[in-house]
């Protein structure tokens, strides 16, 4: 997990290059030059006073950054109480209170995926709409789990798009991970069934199953997704052990609607938020954590395998509130 190291008078231990560079990229992608949340707030503090005008400006920034009205009110309610109690005397105090509020929302959802070793294979069913980045996420996840010493197999369950199978096979070759695939148009349930049997026979630790991208409004395709889940359940009553929903963070509030409908259809147990490099805001992460109460497992900020990390509340909050120019690496 990537944790944020606060500044201190003593020299902190050196962080691994991969970790440091990910934090730098996260800040740079969320904050194009300066934090969207704190930029020029100082100009709204004549004499250093925190008043309703400052909080109204903060409220507008949160809402326009896809945090959503309800979650914004959750944040502002506590800040207003502290202003009334005269506990926020300057900008630094306001930012510290804001940081605490955001971490408080995100932390309950910052739950890393834990692979139960007694479940072999541990089955991860990856779902989401077209274009969200499911197949790329699967490749990155396979690399991540493989780096932890796990034996991983992939199932090309998106049989409607030949390019999806080919893309998964490329990731498999790159990560030296076996891929079970059938011809385009094959029954996705049959592909996943065969992959499970193969993973079991080869003593794999994890089976990651891709699925066809579908609009959450396409009820017939959602029914097919339910069928794939039922097939797995007949093989192993506990499978799939994780239903991982991939959401495109740049979709804003539409991503929230996708999360609700996929959760209703197949019971989402974890979320991956991709394409945080495609938005300079990232507020939808707060909205999902606050409204959905679902674990956010990973976030992605680019196309490469290194642009992928376990979600951490403190790191993400620091990225929102800290200008990218202060991040090195």
C-alpha positions as CSV (number, residue, x, y, z in Angstrom):
1,X,0.0,0.0,0.0
2,X,1.3,3.5,-0.8
3,X,1.4,5.7,2.2
4,X,2.2,9.5,2.3
5,X,5.3,10.5,4.2
6,X,4.9,13.9,5.9
7,X,7.8,16.3,6.1
8,X,9.8,16.3,9.3
9,X,13.1,17.7,10.6
10,X,14.8,14.4,10.3
11,X,15.6,12.8,7.0
12,X,13.0,10.1,6.2
13,X,14.0,6.7,4.9
14,X,14.3,6.6,1.2
15,X,11.2,5.4,-0.6
16,X,11.4,2.9,-3.4
17,X,11.7,4.6,-6.7
18,X,8.5,3.0,-8.1
19,X,6.5,4.2,-5.1
20,X,7.9,7.7,-5.2
21,X,7.3,8.0,-8.9
22,X,3.7,6.8,-8.6
23,X,2.9,9.4,-6.0
24,X,4.5,12.1,-8.2
25,X,2.5,11.0,-11.2
26,X,-0.7,10.9,-9.2
27,X,-0.2,14.4,-8.0
28,X,0.8,15.6,-11.5
29,X,-2.3,14.0,-13.1
30,X,-4.8,15.3,-10.5
31,X,-3.2,18.7,-10.2
32,X,-2.2,20.3,-13.5
33,X,0.2,22.8,-11.9
34,X,-1.8,23.6,-8.7
35,X,-4.4,21.8,-6.6
36,X,-7.8,22.5,-8.0
37,X,-9.1,22.4,-4.4
38,X,-6.8,24.9,-2.8
39,X,-5.6,27.2,-5.6
40,X,-6.0,30.9,-4.7
41,X,-8.1,30.2,-1.6
42,X,-5.7,32.5,0.2
43,X,-7.1,35.3,-1.9
44,X,-10.5,34.8,-0.3
45,X,-9.1,35.3,3.2
46,X,-8.9,39.1,3.9
47,X,-7.1,39.4,7.1
48,X,-6.9,35.6,7.3
49,X,-10.6,35.3,8.3
50,X,-12.4,32.1,7.5
51,X,-16.0,33.0,6.7
52,X,-19.1,31.9,4.7
53,X,-17.6,33.3,1.4
54,X,-14.6,31.0,1.7
55,X,-16.7,27.9,2.5
56,X,-19.1,28.7,-0.3
57,X,-16.2,28.9,-2.7
58,X,-14.9,25.5,-1.4
59,X,-18.4,24.1,-1.8
60,X,-18.5,25.1,-5.4
61,X,-15.1,23.6,-6.1
62,X,-16.1,20.3,-4.6
63,X,-19.4,20.1,-6.5
64,X,-17.8,21.0,-9.9
65,X,-15.1,18.4,-9.3
66,X,-17.6,15.5,-9.3
67,X,-17.6,15.1,-5.6
68,X,-21.4,15.4,-5.8
69,X,-23.9,17.5,-3.7
70,X,-24.5,15.0,-0.9
71,X,-20.8,14.2,-0.3
72,X,-19.9,17.9,-0.5
73,X,-22.5,18.6,2.2
74,X,-21.0,15.9,4.4
75,X,-17.6,17.7,4.1
76,X,-18.9,21.2,4.5
77,X,-21.2,20.4,7.5
78,X,-18.2,19.6,9.8
79,X,-16.2,22.6,8.5
80,X,-19.0,25.0,9.2
81,X,-19.3,23.7,12.7
82,X,-15.6,24.3,13.3
83,X,-15.9,27.8,11.9
84,X,-18.8,28.5,14.3
85,X,-16.7,27.3,17.2
86,X,-13.9,29.5,15.9
87,X,-11.5,26.5,15.6
88,X,-10.4,27.5,12.1
89,X,-8.4,30.7,12.5
90,X,-6.4,30.6,9.2
91,X,-5.9,28.9,5.9
92,X,-3.6,26.3,7.2
93,X,-6.2,25.3,9.8
94,X,-8.9,25.1,7.2
95,X,-6.7,22.9,4.9
96,X,-5.9,20.6,7.8
97,X,-9.6,20.3,8.7
98,X,-10.4,19.7,5.0
99,X,-7.6,17.0,4.8
100,X,-9.0,15.3,7.8
101,X,-12.6,15.3,6.4
102,X,-11.5,13.9,3.1
103,X,-9.4,11.1,4.7
104,X,-12.4,10.3,6.9
105,X,-14.5,9.7,3.9
106,X,-12.0,7.7,1.9
107,X,-10.4,5.6,4.6
108,X,-13.3,3.1,5.2
109,X,-13.2,2.3,1.4
110,X,-9.4,1.9,1.3
111,X,-9.5,-1.8,1.6
112,X,-6.8,-3.8,-0.3
113,X,-7.8,-6.9,-2.1
114,X,-6.8,-9.9,0.0
115,X,-6.3,-13.2,-1.8
116,X,-7.6,-16.1,0.3
117,X,-4.8,-18.7,-0.1
118,X,-7.2,-21.5,0.9
119,X,-9.3,-20.8,-2.2
120,X,-7.3,-22.2,-5.1
121,X,-7.9,-20.8,-7.5
122,X,-9.1,-17.5,-6.1
123,X,-11.5,-16.3,-8.8
124,X,-11.7,-12.6,-9.7
125,X,-14.6,-11.7,-12.1
126,X,-13.8,-8.3,-13.8
127,X,-16.8,-6.3,-15.0
128,X,-17.5,-2.9,-16.4
129,X,-18.7,-1.0,-19.5
130,X,-16.9,-0.7,-22.8
131,X,-13.9,1.6,-22.7
132,X,-13.5,1.6,-18.9
133,X,-10.2,-0.2,-19.2
134,X,-11.1,-3.7,-18.0
135,X,-8.6,-5.7,-20.1
136,X,-5.7,-3.3,-19.4
137,X,-6.6,-3.5,-15.7
138,X,-6.5,-7.3,-15.8
139,X,-3.0,-7.2,-17.3
140,X,-1.8,-4.8,-14.6
141,X,-3.4,-6.8,-11.8
142,X,-1.9,-10.0,-13.1
143,X,1.6,-8.3,-13.0
144,X,0.9,-7.0,-9.5
145,X,-0.2,-10.4,-8.1
146,X,2.6,-12.2,-9.9
147,X,5.1,-9.8,-8.3
148,X,3.8,-11.2,-4.9
149,X,4.7,-14.7,-5.9
150,X,1.3,-15.8,-7.0
151,X,0.6,-18.1,-9.9
152,X,-2.0,-16.3,-12.1
153,X,-4.1,-17.5,-15.0
154,X,-6.4,-15.3,-17.2
155,X,-9.7,-16.2,-18.8
156,X,-10.7,-14.4,-22.0
157,X,-14.4,-14.2,-21.2
158,X,-15.0,-11.2,-23.6
159,X,-15.7,-13.4,-26.6
160,X,-17.7,-10.7,-28.5
161,X,-14.6,-8.7,-29.4
162,X,-11.7,-10.4,-31.0
163,X,-9.4,-7.5,-30.1
164,X,-10.2,-8.1,-26.4
165,X,-8.9,-11.6,-26.6
166,X,-5.8,-10.5,-28.5
167,X,-5.1,-7.7,-26.0
168,X,-5.4,-10.1,-23.1
169,X,-3.1,-12.6,-24.8
170,X,-0.5,-9.8,-25.2
171,X,-0.7,-9.0,-21.5
172,X,-0.4,-12.7,-20.8
173,X,2.8,-13.0,-22.8
174,X,4.2,-9.8,-21.3
175,X,3.6,-11.1,-17.8
176,X,4.3,-14.8,-18.6
177,X,0.8,-15.7,-17.5
178,X,-1.3,-18.4,-19.3
179,X,-4.5,-17.3,-21.0
180,X,-7.5,-19.6,-21.7
181,X,-9.4,-18.4,-24.7
182,X,-11.8,-19.7,-27.3
183,X,-13.1,-18.5,-30.7
184,X,-14.9,-15.2,-31.1
185,X,-18.5,-15.6,-30.3
186,X,-18.0,-18.6,-27.9
187,X,-20.2,-18.9,-24.8
188,X,-18.5,-16.8,-22.1
189,X,-19.7,-19.2,-19.4
190,X,-18.0,-22.1,-21.2
191,X,-14.7,-20.2,-21.4
192,X,-14.7,-19.3,-17.7
193,X,-15.7,-22.9,-16.9
194,X,-12.8,-24.3,-18.9
195,X,-10.4,-21.8,-17.4
196,X,-11.4,-22.7,-13.9
197,X,-10.9,-26.4,-14.6
198,X,-7.4,-25.6,-16.1
199,X,-6.5,-23.3,-13.2
200,X,-7.5,-26.0,-10.7
201,X,-5.5,-28.7,-12.5
202,X,-2.4,-26.5,-12.7
203,X,-2.7,-25.4,-9.0
204,X,-3.0,-21.8,-9.9
205,X,-3.4,-19.3,-7.0
206,X,-5.6,-16.8,-8.9
207,X,-7.9,-16.9,-12.0
208,X,-8.8,-13.5,-13.4
209,X,-11.8,-13.6,-15.8
210,X,-12.4,-10.9,-18.3
211,X,-16.0,-10.2,-19.4
212,X,-17.6,-8.4,-22.4
213,X,-17.9,-4.7,-21.9
214,X,-21.6,-3.8,-21.7
215,X,-23.7,-0.7,-21.0
216,X,-25.2,-0.9,-17.6
217,X,-28.6,-0.2,-19.3
218,X,-28.4,-3.3,-21.5
219,X,-30.5,-5.7,-19.5
220,X,-29.9,-8.7,-21.8
221,X,-26.2,-8.4,-21.5
222,X,-26.4,-7.9,-17.8
223,X,-28.3,-11.2,-17.6
224,X,-25.5,-12.9,-19.5
225,X,-23.1,-11.6,-16.9
226,X,-25.3,-13.0,-14.1
227,X,-25.1,-16.4,-16.0
228,X,-21.3,-16.3,-15.9
229,X,-21.4,-15.7,-12.2
230,X,-23.8,-18.6,-11.8
231,X,-21.5,-20.9,-13.7
232,X,-18.7,-20.1,-11.4
233,X,-21.0,-20.6,-8.4
234,X,-21.9,-24.1,-9.5
235,X,-18.2,-25.1,-9.7
236,X,-17.3,-23.5,-6.4
237,X,-20.0,-22.2,-4.1
238,X,-17.8,-19.3,-3.0
239,X,-16.8,-18.3,-6.5
240,X,-16.3,-15.7,-7.8
241,X,-14.5,-14.7,-4.7
242,X,-14.2,-11.1,-5.9
243,X,-16.4,-9.2,-8.4
244,X,-14.2,-6.3,-9.4
245,X,-15.9,-3.4,-11.1
246,X,-13.6,-1.2,-13.3
247,X,-14.8,2.4,-13.6
248,X,-13.5,5.2,-15.7
249,X,-12.9,8.1,-13.3
250,X,-13.3,10.7,-16.0
251,X,-16.9,9.7,-16.4
252,X,-17.8,11.6,-13.3
253,X,-21.3,11.1,-11.8
254,X,-22.1,8.6,-14.6
255,X,-19.5,6.2,-13.0
256,X,-21.6,6.4,-9.8
257,X,-24.7,5.2,-11.7
258,X,-22.7,2.4,-13.3
259,X,-21.5,1.3,-9.9
260,X,-25.1,1.2,-8.5
261,X,-26.5,-0.9,-11.4
262,X,-23.6,-3.4,-11.6
263,X,-23.8,-3.8,-7.8
264,X,-27.5,-4.6,-8.1
265,X,-26.9,-7.1,-10.9
266,X,-23.9,-9.1,-9.7
267,X,-22.9,-7.9,-6.3
268,X,-19.8,-5.8,-6.7
269,X,-17.2,-6.5,-4.0
270,X,-14.4,-4.1,-5.1
271,X,-13.7,-1.2,-7.4
272,X,-10.8,-0.2,-9.6
273,X,-10.8,3.5,-10.7
274,X,-9.0,4.0,-14.0
275,X,-8.0,7.0,-16.1
276,X,-7.4,9.4,-13.3
277,X,-4.9,10.9,-15.8
278,X,-7.9,11.8,-17.9
279,X,-9.4,14.2,-15.3
280,X,-7.8,17.1,-13.4
281,X,-10.4,16.6,-10.6
282,X,-10.8,13.1,-9.3
283,X,-13.6,14.0,-7.0
284,X,-15.7,11.0,-8.1
285,X,-13.4,8.9,-5.9
286,X,-14.8,10.7,-2.9
287,X,-18.4,10.4,-4.1
288,X,-18.1,6.6,-4.6
289,X,-16.4,6.1,-1.2
290,X,-19.1,8.1,0.5
291,X,-22.2,7.0,-1.3
292,X,-21.4,3.4,-2.4
293,X,-19.5,2.2,0.7
294,X,-17.7,-0.3,-1.5
295,X,-14.0,-1.1,-1.2
296,X,-11.8,0.8,-3.6
297,X,-9.0,-1.7,-4.4
298,X,-6.8,0.0,-6.9
299,X,-6.4,3.2,-8.9
300,X,-4.8,3.8,-12.3
301,X,-3.2,6.9,-13.7
302,X,-2.0,5.8,-17.1
303,X,-1.5,3.0,-19.6
304,X,1.7,1.3,-18.3
305,X,1.9,-1.4,-15.7
306,X,3.6,1.0,-13.3
307,X,0.6,3.4,-13.4
308,X,-1.4,1.2,-11.1
309,X,-1.4,0.9,-7.3
310,X,-3.3,-0.1,-4.3
311,X,-5.7,2.7,-3.3
312,X,-4.6,4.6,-0.2
313,X,-6.7,7.3,1.5
314,X,-3.9,9.5,2.8
315,X,-1.9,9.4,-0.4
316,X,-4.9,10.2,-2.6
317,X,-5.9,13.1,-0.3
318,X,-2.4,14.5,-0.4
319,X,-2.5,14.3,-4.2
320,X,-5.7,16.3,-4.2
321,X,-4.5,19.0,-1.9
322,X,-0.8,19.4,-2.8
323,X,0.4,21.2,-5.9
324,X,2.2,18.9,-8.3
325,X,5.1,21.3,-8.5
326,X,6.0,20.2,-4.9
327,X,6.2,16.5,-6.0
328,X,9.5,15.4,-7.1
329,X,10.3,12.4,-9.3
